[in-house]
Amino acid sequence: MPTVLIIDDNAAVAIALEVLFSLHDIDALRAASPDEGLALLARHEVDLVIQDMNFTADTTSGEEGKALFCEIRQRHPDLPVILLTA
C-alpha cells in the first residue's frame, strides 16, 4: 500500500489529507514539525511527501518550508514532494 508523509503544523489540514488518502487505500503518516517529519522519513519508507511551507505562527516567508524541502531533497533526491500553503 502506498504511503504519504504529511508534514503540517495545522492538524486540521493534516487530518483532512489523511482522511482523503484513506478513502483511496493510501496510508498516511503525520508530522507537526520539520524535525518530526525528518525523523519519520528516516524511519519509514514513503512514496510521497506533502509539506507545509510555514511552521511558525504569523510567518509567511516560506523559509522554513524551503529549508525542509532542501533537506528532504538532499536525503532523498528522487522522492516526490508537494509544497502546500494556505
N, C-alpha and C positions, 0 to 999 in steps of 0.2 A: 504494500500500500504506500503511495507517495506521502511524503512528509513535508510540511511547510513550517518554517520558523517565523513567527510574528514577533517583531521587536517594537513595542509601542508602550509608552507610559500611560496612555489613555486606555484604561481597562475596558471601557465600553466599545471602543473600536476593535481592540484585540478579541474580545468575546464575540462580537458580531462577525468578524472574519472567521473565527474558529467555528461558529455555527454554520456559516456559509460553506466552508470546506467540508464539514462533517456530512452535509447533505449530498456530497459528491464522493463519499468514501475516501477522503483525504485527511490524514492525521495532521494535527496542528500542535506545535509547541509554542508556548507564550513566554515572553520575557518582557519585563517592565523597564529595563535599562540596557544601555550598550554593554556594560560589563556582564550582566546576566545573560544577554544574548550571545556574547562571545563564549561564555562558559558552556552554554547549551550546545553551541555549534562545535565546540571541542569534544563534547561527549556523545553527540548524536549525528548520524548521517542524515542530511536533509536534501531535498530536491530543489528547494526554492526558499529564499529569504524575502520577507516583506518587512521593511523597516520604516519607522518614522524618521523625520528629519530634525525634529526639535524635541528635546527631553527636559529642559529646564523651563519652569513656568515663566511666562512672559518673554520667551526667547523665540525669535522668528528668523534668525540669520541662517539657519540650516547648517551651521558649522559643526555641531555635534553629529548630525546625520552624515555629513560629508566625511568626518573623521572615522565614523563607524564603517561607512561604505568602503573607504580606503583600506581599513584594517581587514575587513572581510575579503576584499579583493586580493589583498596581499597573501592571506592564508589560504584562500580558495579561489584561484583565478578563474575557474570555469563555472562557478556556482552562480546561477541566475539570481539577481537581486532587483526587487521592485522598491523604489523610493516612494514613500507616501507622506503626505502632509494635509492637514485640514485647516 
